[in-house]
Amino acid sequence: MSDLGLSAVKAYGGVAQTIGGMAGGKESGGIEGPDFGKMLNSAVGAVSGAGNAAETAVTNAAMGRGDLVDVVTAVAAAEATLETVIAVRDEVIKAYQEIMRMPI
């Protein structure tokens, strides 16, 4: 597997692990599951962390301390993380819209 593919898999795995780690959840009204707010904060944190890593790699390369491969890998990982979070967001929006269409 190429470095780009490996970094994308790692990025997806990181977001999945972050979201999955919140699955300990708490009980409310007989329904167990993760706290949605904490899951959302974790996902946004993962995107932010990946973006910061990409920015650091770009800065290091601009100063002559980094390698272009590191920059491309960090940017690809940040992009994969962002795309994963966007896909999850889209699914949440679809689920909300479906719930709103249900008869009362």
C-alpha positions in Angstrom: 0.0 0.0 0.0 1.3 3.5 -0.8 2.1 6.0 1.8 -0.9 8.1 0.7 -3.2 5.1 1.1 -1.7 4.1 4.4 -2.1 7.7 5.8 -5.7 7.8 4.6 -6.4 4.5 6.4 -4.7 5.8 9.5 -6.7 9.0 9.4 -10.0 7.1 9.0 -9.0 4.7 11.8 -8.1 7.6 14.1 -11.5 9.2 13.6 -13.3 5.9 13.9 -11.4 5.1 17.1 -12.1 8.6 18.5 -15.8 8.2 17.8 -15.8 4.5 18.9 -14.0 5.4 22.2 -17.0 7.5 23.1 -19.3 4.5 22.9 -19.0 3.9 26.7 -21.9 6.3 26.9 -24.4 6.9 29.7 -27.9 5.8 30.3 -30.8 8.2 29.9 -34.3 7.0 29.7 -33.4 3.4 29.2 -31.4 4.1 26.0 -27.7 3.5 26.2 -25.3 5.1 23.8 -22.6 7.6 23.5 -23.0 11.2 24.4 -23.5 13.0 21.0 -21.9 16.2 22.2 -18.7 14.4 23.3 -18.6 12.5 20.0 -18.9 15.7 18.1 -16.2 17.4 20.1 -13.9 14.5 19.5 -14.5 14.4 15.8 -13.9 18.2 15.5 -10.7 17.8 17.7 -9.5 15.0 15.3 -10.0 17.3 12.3 -8.3 20.2 14.1 -5.3 18.0 15.1 -4.9 16.7 11.6 -5.0 20.2 10.2 -2.4 21.4 12.7 -0.1 18.5 11.8 -0.5 19.4 8.1 0.3 23.1 8.8 3.3 22.1 10.9 4.6 19.9 8.0 4.1 22.7 5.5 5.9 25.2 7.8 8.8 22.8 8.3 9.1 22.2 4.6 9.1 26.0 3.9 11.9 26.5 6.4 13.9 23.7 4.8 13.6 21.3 7.8 10.9 19.0 6.3 10.5 16.7 3.4 7.9 17.2 0.6 6.7 13.6 1.2 5.9 14.4 4.8 3.9 17.5 3.7 1.9 15.5 1.1 1.3 12.7 3.7 0.1 15.1 6.4 -2.2 17.0 4.0 -3.7 13.8 2.7 -4.3 12.6 6.3 -6.0 15.8 7.1 -8.1 15.6 4.0 -9.1 12.0 4.7 -10.1 13.0 8.3 -12.1 15.9 7.1 -13.9 13.8 4.5 -14.8 11.2 7.1 -16.3 13.8 9.4 -18.2 15.3 6.6 -19.6 11.9 5.6 -20.7 11.3 9.2 -22.3 14.8 9.3 -24.2 14.1 6.1 -25.6 10.9 7.5 -26.7 12.7 10.7 -28.5 15.3 8.6 -30.2 12.6 6.5 -31.3 10.8 9.7 -32.6 14.1 11.2 -34.5 14.8 8.0 -36.0 11.3 8.0 -37.1 11.7 11.6 -38.7 15.1 10.8 -40.8 13.5 8.0 -42.3 10.9 10.3 -45.9 11.4 11.2 -46.7 12.3 14.8 
